[in-house]
Amino acid sequence: MSFGQAIVRVFSNYANFQGRARRSEYWYFVLFYGIVMLCLSLLALIPGAVLLTVIFWLGTVVPNLAVSWRRLHDTGRSGAWVFLSLVPLVGVLILILWMAEDSQPGTNPFGPNPKGAQATAARHEGRNISQRAAVQVQCINGPMQGQTFSLGPQGLWFGRDAACAVRFPDGTPGISRVHCRLGWDRGVPVLVDLNSRFGTFLVSGKQLPPNYPEAVSPGARFYLGNPGNLFQIIS
């Protein structure tokens, strides 16, 4: 994960205390926060700089807490351990050591390993699908039953918003404005729930955690909100 990707992911999960956050996601955000605060402190003598510092702090206190919470989840610990930082010196040092640990392998009680999309895809019948392959999505049940959508390089967004390629009619039960996205990760199709209200599910009943990619392969079925909005990946 790059520096920019980490910052975008943290702010897109502004108040999300569910799931897991990679070590790089957390520490890149710490670096970003430190750089901005340093720049603001150097501008302290300029009128209005103090106000900018306060605004920045208020704007980042929630995502800072949320990414710390998810980072602890990634190591297999409860996010509530973040309050250990209230213990002077010792608590802070322990937290730094924990935050520096690698992701717990596989799925833990807080969700799948955020680094595992590529490995998961390799296990899906041993198939690694090229991004150039003709992958499509067909609606099996729902308002668009029988329609087929091609998965291009930019991916497919599902939801009620006019910008979504797979657009549901307003008022469709179980569908959020921008519900989920089917895209690519290093040539592998991945399905990502976009903090939908009613959830994105594999046909097995597994609910996808928000904002973490789930590798899928041709033949896989998934539904949005309820089985009445069912899709299948075909090639």
C-alpha positions as CSV (number, residue, x, y, z in Angstrom):
1,M,0.0,0.0,0.0
2,S,1.4,3.4,-1.0
3,F,1.4,6.6,1.1
4,G,-1.5,8.1,-0.9
5,Q,-3.6,5.0,-0.8
6,A,-3.2,4.7,3.0
7,I,-4.4,8.3,3.5
8,V,-7.4,7.8,1.2
9,R,-8.3,4.6,2.9
10,V,-8.2,6.1,6.4
11,F,-10.4,9.0,5.5
12,S,-12.8,6.8,3.5
13,N,-13.2,4.8,6.7
14,Y,-13.6,8.0,8.7
15,A,-15.5,6.5,11.6
16,N,-15.3,2.8,10.8
17,F,-14.3,0.7,13.9
18,Q,-15.0,-2.6,12.2
19,G,-12.5,-4.8,10.3
20,R,-8.7,-4.6,10.2
21,A,-6.1,-2.1,9.1
22,R,-2.7,-3.0,7.7
23,R,0.5,-1.9,9.3
24,S,1.4,0.3,6.4
25,E,-2.1,1.9,6.5
26,Y,-1.6,2.9,10.1
27,W,2.0,4.1,10.0
28,Y,1.6,6.0,6.7
29,F,-1.3,7.9,8.4
30,V,0.9,8.5,11.5
31,L,3.5,10.0,9.1
32,F,0.9,12.1,7.4
33,Y,-0.4,13.4,10.7
34,G,3.1,14.2,11.9
35,I,4.1,16.1,8.8
36,V,1.0,18.2,8.8
37,M,1.3,19.1,12.5
38,L,5.0,19.9,12.0
39,C,4.1,22.3,9.2
40,L,1.4,23.9,11.2
41,S,3.7,24.4,14.2
42,L,6.2,26.1,11.9
43,L,3.5,28.5,10.9
44,A,2.5,29.2,14.5
45,L,3.5,32.9,14.3
46,I,1.2,33.5,11.3
47,P,-2.3,34.9,12.3
48,G,-4.9,32.1,12.0
49,A,-2.4,29.2,12.1
50,V,-3.5,28.2,15.6
51,L,-7.1,28.0,14.3
52,L,-5.9,25.8,11.4
53,T,-4.2,23.5,13.8
54,V,-7.3,23.1,15.9
55,I,-9.5,22.5,12.8
56,F,-7.0,19.8,11.6
57,W,-6.9,18.1,15.0
58,L,-10.7,18.1,15.3
59,G,-11.0,16.7,11.7
60,T,-8.5,13.9,12.3
61,V,-9.2,12.8,15.9
62,V,-12.0,10.3,14.8
63,P,-10.2,8.7,11.9
64,N,-7.0,8.6,14.0
65,L,-8.8,6.7,16.7
66,A,-10.6,4.5,14.1
67,V,-7.5,3.4,12.2
68,S,-5.7,2.7,15.6
69,W,-8.7,0.5,16.6
70,R,-8.6,-1.4,13.3
71,R,-4.8,-1.8,13.5
72,L,-5.2,-3.5,16.9
73,H,-7.9,-5.7,15.4
74,D,-5.3,-6.7,12.7
75,T,-3.0,-8.0,15.4
76,G,-5.8,-10.0,17.0
77,R,-6.4,-7.6,19.9
78,S,-9.5,-5.6,20.9
79,G,-9.6,-2.1,19.7
80,A,-10.3,-0.9,23.3
81,W,-6.6,-1.4,24.0
82,V,-6.0,1.9,22.3
83,F,-6.9,3.5,25.6
84,L,-3.7,2.1,27.0
85,S,-2.1,5.2,25.6
86,L,-3.6,7.0,28.5
87,V,-1.0,5.3,30.7
88,P,2.1,7.5,30.7
89,L,5.2,6.2,28.9
90,V,4.7,2.4,29.5
91,G,1.3,2.3,27.9
92,V,2.5,4.3,24.9
93,L,5.5,2.1,24.4
94,I,3.5,-1.1,24.6
95,L,1.1,0.3,22.0
96,I,3.9,1.3,19.6
97,L,5.3,-2.3,19.8
98,W,1.8,-3.7,19.1
99,M,1.2,-1.3,16.2
100,A,4.6,-2.4,14.7
101,E,3.5,-6.1,14.5
102,D,2.6,-7.7,11.2
103,S,-0.9,-8.7,10.3
104,Q,-2.2,-11.8,12.0
105,P,-2.3,-14.5,9.3
106,G,-5.6,-15.5,7.8
107,T,-9.0,-14.5,9.2
108,N,-9.3,-13.6,12.8
109,P,-12.4,-12.7,14.9
110,F,-12.4,-9.1,13.4
111,G,-12.3,-10.1,9.8
112,P,-10.1,-11.4,6.9
113,N,-6.4,-10.4,6.6
114,P,-6.4,-7.1,4.6
115,K,-3.2,-8.3,2.8
116,G,-4.8,-11.6,1.8
117,A,-6.8,-10.8,-1.3
118,Q,-4.0,-12.0,-3.7
119,A,-3.4,-15.1,-1.7
120,T,-7.1,-15.8,-1.5
121,A,-7.4,-15.5,-5.2
122,A,-4.7,-18.0,-5.8
123,R,-6.6,-20.5,-3.7
124,H,-9.8,-20.1,-5.8
125,E,-9.4,-23.2,-7.9
126,G,-5.8,-22.1,-8.6
127,R,-7.0,-19.6,-11.1
128,N,-5.3,-16.2,-11.7
129,I,-7.5,-14.3,-14.1
130,S,-5.9,-11.7,-16.4
131,Q,-7.4,-8.2,-16.3
132,R,-7.7,-8.5,-20.1
133,A,-10.0,-11.5,-19.8
134,A,-13.6,-11.1,-20.8
135,V,-15.2,-11.1,-17.4
136,Q,-18.9,-10.2,-17.1
137,V,-21.5,-10.0,-14.4
138,Q,-25.1,-11.2,-14.9
139,C,-28.1,-10.3,-12.8
140,I,-29.8,-13.6,-11.8
141,N,-32.5,-12.1,-9.5
142,G,-33.7,-8.5,-9.1
143,P,-34.8,-5.5,-11.1
144,M,-32.2,-6.1,-13.8
145,Q,-32.7,-9.8,-14.1
146,G,-31.1,-11.2,-17.3
147,Q,-29.0,-8.1,-17.9
148,T,-25.2,-8.6,-18.3
149,F,-22.5,-6.0,-17.5
150,S,-18.9,-6.1,-18.7
151,L,-16.2,-5.7,-16.1
152,G,-13.8,-3.1,-17.6
153,P,-10.5,-1.8,-16.2
154,Q,-12.3,0.8,-14.0
155,G,-14.6,-1.7,-12.4
156,L,-18.3,-1.7,-11.8
157,W,-20.2,0.3,-9.1
158,F,-23.5,-1.1,-7.9
159,G,-26.2,1.1,-6.2
160,R,-29.0,3.6,-6.7
161,D,-26.8,6.6,-7.5
162,A,-26.9,7.8,-11.1
163,A,-23.1,7.4,-11.4
164,C,-23.3,3.6,-10.8
165,A,-22.9,1.4,-13.9
166,V,-25.2,-1.1,-12.3
167,R,-28.0,1.2,-11.2
168,F,-31.0,0.1,-9.2
169,P,-34.3,1.9,-9.2
170,D,-34.9,4.3,-6.3
171,G,-36.6,2.6,-3.5
172,T,-35.2,-0.9,-4.2
173,P,-35.2,-2.7,-0.9
174,G,-31.7,-3.5,0.6
175,I,-29.8,-1.3,-1.9
176,S,-27.6,1.7,-0.7
177,R,-26.9,4.8,-2.8
178,V,-23.4,3.4,-3.6
179,H,-23.5,-0.1,-2.4
180,C,-20.4,-2.1,-3.6
181,R,-17.8,-2.3,-6.3
182,L,-16.5,-5.1,-8.5
183,G,-13.0,-4.3,-9.7
184,W,-9.5,-5.5,-10.2
185,D,-6.5,-6.1,-7.9
186,R,-3.4,-7.1,-9.8
187,G,-5.4,-8.9,-12.5
188,V,-7.8,-10.6,-10.1
189,P,-11.5,-9.6,-9.8
190,V,-12.3,-8.4,-6.3
191,L,-15.6,-7.5,-4.7
192,V,-15.7,-4.6,-2.2
193,D,-18.6,-3.5,0.0
194,L,-18.6,0.3,0.2
195,N,-20.0,0.7,3.8
196,S,-23.5,-0.2,2.5
197,R,-26.3,-0.1,5.0
198,F,-27.6,-3.6,4.3
199,G,-24.4,-5.4,3.4
200,T,-22.9,-7.3,0.5
201,F,-22.9,-11.1,0.7
202,L,-21.4,-14.1,-1.1
203,V,-24.0,-16.8,-1.9
204,S,-22.7,-18.8,1.0
205,G,-24.1,-16.2,3.3
206,K,-20.7,-14.7,4.2
207,Q,-21.0,-10.9,4.7
208,L,-18.1,-8.9,3.3
209,P,-16.5,-6.4,5.8
210,P,-16.6,-2.8,4.6
211,N,-13.8,-1.6,2.3
212,Y,-11.8,-4.8,2.2
213,P,-11.5,-6.7,-1.2
214,E,-12.8,-10.2,-1.5
215,A,-11.3,-12.1,-4.4
216,V,-13.9,-13.8,-6.6
217,S,-13.7,-16.0,-9.7
218,P,-16.0,-16.9,-12.6
219,G,-19.1,-18.8,-11.3
220,A,-19.1,-17.0,-8.0
221,R,-22.4,-15.5,-6.9
222,F,-23.1,-12.6,-4.6
223,Y,-26.1,-10.6,-3.6
224,L,-26.7,-7.0,-2.3
225,G,-28.8,-6.7,0.8
226,N,-30.9,-9.8,0.3
227,P,-30.9,-12.8,-2.1
228,G,-33.5,-11.0,-4.3
229,N,-30.6,-8.9,-5.7
230,L,-28.4,-11.8,-6.9
231,F,-25.5,-11.6,-9.4
232,Q,-23.1,-14.1,-11.0
233,I,-19.7,-13.6,-12.4
234,I,-19.3,-15.2,-15.9
235,S,-16.5,-15.3,-18.5
